[in-house]
């Protein structure tokens, strides 16, 4: 958190304390009781982010088969699913993969994906089988993207929400939501096959699409990537965005009430090495490929 943001939080809390003391003087609850019950902002902060070069580097998550991070179509339909990340791009040319769940070692389409495409639009893919047939075309994906481009050299919080009841057969992608900075995007473009059967194959990764070979590398900084096995609401995601400052996702606070639904959270706050801790309770540790570096550029 920057000095300016710390000062802003401190000022806001001071104003709230003065307000309750004044309220007490006017005949409200005892001043000390009100002061003791004020919720003071968390000391949580992000010091580092993962820096990726856009050509060779990414984080390997290994095989997630039968884990909460490879939900079945049925389980997603039952409980919902949310994926989010803080992104900062230094180049706008290629497709940059943020989250690649369950696809490596094959050129066929498999798994769940969040990327920023060549138009710089946030894109969500459900990849799998067309009936029982694998492939790498529009019949093997169900996709939704924004019409709002992500600019370079600025931090943005993005999120994809799959509500319960929207992953049947056919999938109801009209109910899927994509958020930028806590705002649900109203103009979304759908494509592909709503009857695709979600299927996984191979390892998962952050910052690249790992097919038969790694590709679509992320160029820039990546911070606080998180996954929940629930559909977060607009109020939940506004709290996660927190006016541009990441929050502690393991602690409920205000309109963020989803800590028990958190199944993965890579803070990328280590600052050294190439091992990336999952700060949820599930230990989905990532490992750097081709030595990603660290940056003090953070939200």
C-alpha positions in Angstrom: 0.0 0.0 0.0 1.4 3.4 -0.9 2.1 6.2 1.7 -0.7 8.2 0.1 -3.2 5.4 0.5 -2.1 4.8 4.1 -2.6 8.5 4.9 -6.0 8.3 3.3 -7.0 5.3 5.4 -5.6 7.0 8.6 -7.5 10.2 7.8 -10.8 8.4 7.2 -10.5 6.5 10.5 -9.7 9.6 12.4 -12.7 11.3 10.9 -14.9 8.3 12.0 -13.5 8.4 15.5 -14.2 12.1 15.8 -17.7 11.5 14.5 -18.6 8.9 17.1 -17.1 11.0 19.9 -19.3 13.9 18.8 -22.3 11.5 18.6 -21.6 10.4 22.2 -21.5 14.0 23.3 -24.9 14.5 21.7 -26.4 11.7 23.9 -25.5 8.5 21.9 -23.7 5.4 23.2 -20.8 6.0 25.5 -17.9 7.4 23.5 -15.4 4.7 24.5 -17.8 1.9 23.5 -18.3 3.4 20.0 -14.6 3.9 19.5 -13.9 0.3 20.5 -16.4 -0.9 17.9 -15.0 1.0 15.0 -13.6 -1.2 12.2 -10.2 0.0 11.4 -8.7 -0.7 8.0 -6.5 -3.8 7.6 -2.7 -3.6 7.6 -2.6 -6.0 4.6 -0.4 -4.8 1.8 1.2 -6.0 -1.4 5.0 -5.3 -1.7 5.9 -7.3 -4.8 4.3 -8.6 -8.0 5.4 -11.4 -10.4 7.1 -9.9 -13.5 6.8 -12.0 -16.7 8.7 -11.3 -20.0 6.1 -12.2 -22.5 8.3 -14.8 -24.3 9.3 -17.7 -22.1 8.3 -17.2 -18.5 5.3 -18.4 -16.5 4.3 -20.2 -13.3 3.6 -23.9 -13.5 0.9 -25.2 -11.1 1.4 -28.9 -12.1 -1.4 -31.4 -12.3 -4.6 -30.3 -10.5 -6.6 -33.4 -11.5 -9.5 -34.1 -9.2 -8.8 -31.0 -7.1 -11.0 -28.1 -6.4 -9.2 -26.1 -9.1 -10.5 -28.5 -11.7 -14.2 -28.4 -11.0 -16.5 -30.5 -13.0 -19.2 -28.9 -15.1 -21.7 -30.3 -12.7 -20.1 -28.9 -9.6 -19.7 -25.4 -11.2 -23.4 -25.6 -12.2 -24.2 -26.4 -8.5 -22.1 -23.9 -6.6 -20.8 -21.3 -9.1 -17.2 -20.3 -9.7 -15.1 -17.1 -9.6 -11.6 -16.2 -10.9 -9.9 -12.9 -10.5 -6.5 -11.2 -10.8 -4.7 -7.9 -10.8 -3.1 -7.3 -14.1 -0.6 -4.8 -15.5 0.5 -5.0 -19.1 3.6 -3.5 -20.7 2.7 -4.5 -24.2 -0.5 -4.7 -26.1 0.3 -6.9 -29.1 -0.1 -10.6 -28.3 -2.7 -12.6 -26.4 -1.7 -12.7 -22.7 -2.9 -15.7 -20.7 -3.7 -15.0 -17.1 -5.1 -18.3 -15.8 -4.8 -21.6 -17.6 -6.5 -24.5 -15.8 -6.0 -28.0 -17.1 -4.4 -27.9 -20.5 -0.9 -29.1 -21.5 0.8 -31.6 -23.8 -1.9 -31.4 -26.5 -3.0 -29.0 -29.2 -6.6 -29.8 -28.5 -8.7 -27.3 -26.4 -9.2 -28.3 -22.8 -10.0 -26.6 -19.4 -10.9 -23.2 -18.1 -9.1 -20.0 -19.3 -8.9 -16.3 -18.6 -6.8 -14.2 -21.0 -6.5 -10.8 -22.6 -6.8 -11.3 -26.3 -5.2 -9.4 -29.2 -7.9 -6.8 -29.0 -7.0 -6.4 -25.3 -10.4 -7.7 -24.3 -10.9 -9.8 -21.1 -11.8 -13.2 -22.4 -13.2 -16.3 -20.7 -13.1 -19.8 -22.3 -14.6 -23.1 -21.4 -12.7 -25.7 -23.5 -13.5 -29.3 -24.0 -15.2 -31.9 -26.2 -17.7 -31.3 -28.9 -19.9 -34.2 -27.9 -17.1 -36.8 -27.5 -14.8 -35.2 -30.1 -11.6 -33.3 -29.2 -10.4 -30.4 -31.4 -9.0 -26.9 -31.5 -11.8 -24.9 -33.2 -15.0 -23.1 -32.3 -16.9 -26.3 -31.8 -14.6 -27.1 -28.8 -14.9 -23.9 -26.9 -17.6 -21.7 -25.4 -16.3 -18.1 -25.0 -17.3 -14.7 -23.7 -15.3 -11.5 -23.9 -15.7 -7.8 -23.0 -16.0 -4.9 -25.5 -13.8 -2.8 -23.2 -10.1 -2.9 -23.8 -7.5 -3.2 -21.0 -4.9 -0.4 -21.4 -1.2 -0.8 -20.9 0.8 0.6 -18.0 -2.1 0.7 -15.5 -3.3 -1.8 -12.9 -6.7 -3.3 -13.5 -8.6 -5.8 -11.4 -10.4 -8.4 -13.6 -12.8 -11.1 -12.6 -14.9 -13.8 -14.3 -18.0 -15.1 -12.5 -19.9 -18.3 -13.4 -23.2 -18.3 -11.5 -24.8 -21.5 -10.3 -27.2 -22.9 -12.8 -25.3 -21.5 -15.8 -23.1 -24.6 -16.6 -25.8 -27.0 -17.7 -26.1 -28.5 -21.2 -26.3 -26.2 -23.1 -24.4 -23.7 -21.0 -26.2 -20.4 -20.3 -23.3 -18.0 -21.0 -25.8 -15.1 -21.0 -25.6 -15.3 -17.2 -21.8 -15.3 -17.0 -20.3 -12.0 -15.9 -16.9 -10.3 -16.5 -15.8 -7.5 -14.2 -13.2 -4.8 -14.5 -12.4 -2.8 -11.3 -15.5 -4.2 -9.6 -17.8 -3.1 -12.4 -19.9 -5.7 -14.3 -19.3 -5.2 -18.0 -22.6 -4.7 -19.9 -21.5 -5.3 -23.5 -20.2 -8.8 -23.8 -19.5 -10.8 -27.0 -20.2 -14.5 -27.1 -18.8 -17.1 -29.5 -18.3 -20.8 -29.9 -20.4 -23.8 -28.9 -22.7 -23.7 -25.9 -22.9 -27.5 -25.9 -19.2 -28.0 -25.3 -18.4 -30.6 -22.6 -15.8 -29.1 -20.1 -12.7 -31.4 -20.1 -9.2 -31.2 -18.7 -5.9 -32.6 -19.8 -2.5 -32.0 -18.3 -0.9 -29.3 -16.1 -2.2 -25.9 -15.2 -0.4 -22.6 -15.3 -0.4 -18.8 -14.6 0.9 -16.5 -17.3 0.9 -18.8 -20.3 -1.2 -21.2 -22.2 0.5 -24.6 -22.0 -0.6 -26.7 -25.0 1.7 -29.1 -26.8 4.2 -26.2 -26.2 3.9 -23.1 -24.0 2.5 -20.1 -25.8 0.5 -16.8 -25.4 2.9 -15.6 -22.7 1.9 -12.8 -20.3 4.0 -9.6 -20.5 3.9 -7.4 -17.5 3.2 -7.8 -13.8 0.7 -10.1 -12.2 -0.6 -9.8 -8.6 -3.1 -11.5 -6.3 -4.6 -14.2 -8.5 -7.6 -15.8 -6.7 -10.2 -18.5 -7.3 -13.4 -19.2 -5.3 -15.8 -22.1 -5.6 -18.8 -19.7 -5.4 -20.2 -16.9 -7.6 -19.1 -13.6 -6.0 -21.6 -10.8 -6.2 -21.0 -7.3 -7.5 -20.8 -6.0 -3.9 -18.3 -8.8 -3.1 -16.1 -7.9 -6.0 -16.3 -4.1 -5.3 -15.0 -5.0 -1.9 -12.2 -7.1 -3.4 -11.3 -4.2 -5.8 -11.3 -1.9 -2.8 -10.8 1.3 -4.8 -7.6 -0.1 -6.2 -5.9 -1.6 -3.2 -5.9 -5.5 -2.7 -7.4 -6.9 0.5 -6.7 -9.9 2.7 -8.9 -12.6 1.0 -8.6 -14.9 4.0 -10.5 -12.4 6.2 -14.1 -11.3 5.8 -14.5 -7.6 5.9 -17.4 -5.3 4.9 -19.0 -6.6 1.7 -16.3 -9.3 1.3 -17.9 -12.3 2.9 -16.3 -15.1 0.8 -13.2 -16.2 2.7 -14.6 -19.7 3.3 -15.2 -20.1 -0.5 -11.5 -19.2 -1.4 -9.8 -22.2 -2.9 -6.6 -20.7 -4.3 -4.8 -17.3 -3.9 -1.4 -16.5 -5.2 -0.3 -13.2 -3.7 3.1 -13.1 -5.5 4.5 -11.3 -2.5 7.5 -13.4 -1.8 10.0 -11.0 -3.5 12.7 -13.7 -4.1 12.9 -17.2 -5.5 10.7 -19.0 -8.0 8.2 -20.7 -5.6 4.8 -19.1 -5.3 2.7 -19.8 -2.2 -1.0 -20.4 -2.4 -2.2 -18.4 0.5 -5.5 -20.3 0.7 -5.7 -23.5 2.8 -5.1 -25.7 -0.2 -1.4 -25.4 -1.0 -1.6 -25.1 -4.8 2.0 -23.9 -4.9 3.3 -22.6 -8.2 6.8 -22.9 -9.6 8.5 -20.4 -11.9 9.5 -21.5 -15.4 12.5 -19.8 -17.0 13.1 -17.7 -13.9 10.4 -15.0 -13.7 11.5 -11.9 -11.8 10.0 -9.7 -9.1 8.7 -6.1 -9.3 7.8 -3.5 -6.7 5.2 -2.3 -9.1 2.0 -3.2 -7.3 -1.7 -2.2 -7.1 
